[in-house]
Amino acid sequence: MKNTLNIKTLRMVVTGVSLAIAAQASMAAVDASMAEQLKTTLTPVGAEKAGNADNTIPAWSGGYSKVAEGYTSGEPRPDPFAGEQPLFTITADNLSQYSAQLNDGVKALFAKNPDFRMNIYPTHRTAAAPQWVYDNTLKNATNAALAADEASVSGAYGGIPFPIPETGAEVMWNHRLGWSGQSVEYAMKTYIVTSDGHRSLASEGEELLQFPYYYKEGNAASYSGVNQLGRFIVTGPASKAGEAILVHDPSVAEKKRAIWQYLVGQRRVRKAPSVAYDTPDFVTSGVGLFDEAFMMFGPIDRHSYKLAGKKEIFIPYNNNHAAQVGIDELMGDHYLNPENVRWELHRVWVVEAELKPGLRHTVPKRTYYIDEDSWKIVLFDGWDAKGDLWRMNYSLTYLVPELPALVTNVMWGGYDLQTGAYYLNAAMNGGTPHYRVREPISEGTWSPVELANQGAR
């Protein structure tokens, strides 16, 4: 009798825990009446449609999708705001006037480099997506659910999973599953600048990204669960030429992340599970960390994420001009050339990341700033184990009208605020193609065997 009671009690406890987990996982979806806001006061992806009180941020009016006459995808894209002049410039002298609209990393950059400055331009809310992405986002609002461990998403496909978010982890997944196209490719270079102002080429090559989560003709039933396929073939410097990386990044619990590396010297492909978290990124010669790539890369399960609300701050925005100029014109001795970086005032979601108890990471605390219109991480700050501000990462958001989209997976980098070194990754300056939009290729080509063939070309 005693054992029977214990078993019954255990069953009741297990059932209660299961129900609690199920309830937690389903909290993400909003009801239909809330989702209707995506047709009225909110944009189709969940941003506030209205401008701000003093009209320094305009109302969203559909984004920017005007393709320049005669333009072919893969060419350097024109700057649609080339004729504009800065409204004002923030310098060390007037910094305090704008302190509330600046992230900690930017203020630290001023402290380390008193001659740094920011040219502030009129705000243009250019982020947009195709109608079918908006339609899927509306479905996701009432169907998507975050797993209890926040490491995967269910019930979402082809759009922003949580357009009306309630938690920090939901916002982070909105970034991970943000719209950047179905399949794109670009030539890229990675430059690092040491603390004494010496610039060198760390890596260059060809990047191909494909997003099965966003196959236009697909649906939730046919979705493989791998939201991003990535392949980077290294063409230089000579010491690295022929190396290659392949990644399969999933969004669902049933799929596991897989990443492979082709090493020329060994002439073989091997799995590379260390390409994650705070492992120094060899693409940036170790200046950056792997989970800083593309503003967020790989598993995100070592931190917890607190949604701190929204804020109006100055962020890099609509920076097609930065991709047009020569690299000598863009990269200075200690920071990006202020004359070639465009900053605008935008509303961002603020998410505070804290290292979970019992886990390790060299950056135990970060604050992320996520653009409300595109759901892309545009800036983040990172603190070391002593609590000192250490890193600031940025993306020179790039406008792709023919998609349409505003993307952050090119022209991004980071500053080491303690040593003074910095880097720019996925720079397209002087190369071709520039974020060429293409049709998805067969997923059979995204295999380790094909990686060896590509690397050994």
Secondary structure, DSSP 8 states (H G I E B T S, - for coil): -HHHHHHHHHHHHHHHHHHHHHHHHHTT---HHHHGGGGTTB-TTS-B-S--TTSSS----S------TT--TBS----TTTT---SEEE-TTTGGGGGGGS-HHHHHHHHH-TT--EEE----------HHHHHHHHHHHHH-EE-TTSS-EES--SS-S-SS--SHHHHHHHHHT----SEEEEEEEEEEE-TTS-EEEEEEEEEEEE-GGG-TT--TTT--SEEEEEEEEEEESTTTTT-EEEEEEE-STTS--EEEEEETTTTEEEE-TTSSTTSB-GGGTTSSBGGGGGGS-S--TTEEEEEEEEEEEEEE---HHHHHS-HHHHB-SSSB-GGG--EEEEEEEEEEEEE-TT---S--EEEEEEETTT--EEEEEEE-TTS-EEEEEEE--EEETTTTEEE-SSSEEEEETTT--EEEEEE-TT-S-BSEE-----GGGSSHHHHHHHHT-
